[in-house]
Amino acid sequence: MFDIYETCGYLAGLLFSISLIPQLYKSCKSKNLDDISYGWQAIYIGAIILGLIYSIHKDLPPVYLSSSMELIFMIILVLLKYYYRNENVLDIENP
């Protein structure tokens, strides 16, 4: 049976998750993540983890599936920020 509310949940989760893709793309192209703070990333990842715990406990697949994707994208963003920060430091030291 088609459930409009379940569909809305999955679509919302999908949109939230894919909303990070343009940032990941821009970050890979520009290799500049200076405007993204580690503090924001830590808070965002903490919120995702807490949301995952809640959604798994309450058995809410639209939430925990999309939150898992968001968590993966955020971890990639943190790794990119760390990697490109170190790469930019090396470029400055060795012109």
Secondary structure, DSSP 8 states (H G I E B T S, - for coil): ---HHHHHHHHHHHHHHHTTHHHHHHHHHH---TTS-HHHHHHHHHHHHHHHHHHHHTT-HHHHHHHHHHHHHHHHHHHHHHHHHHHHHHHHH--
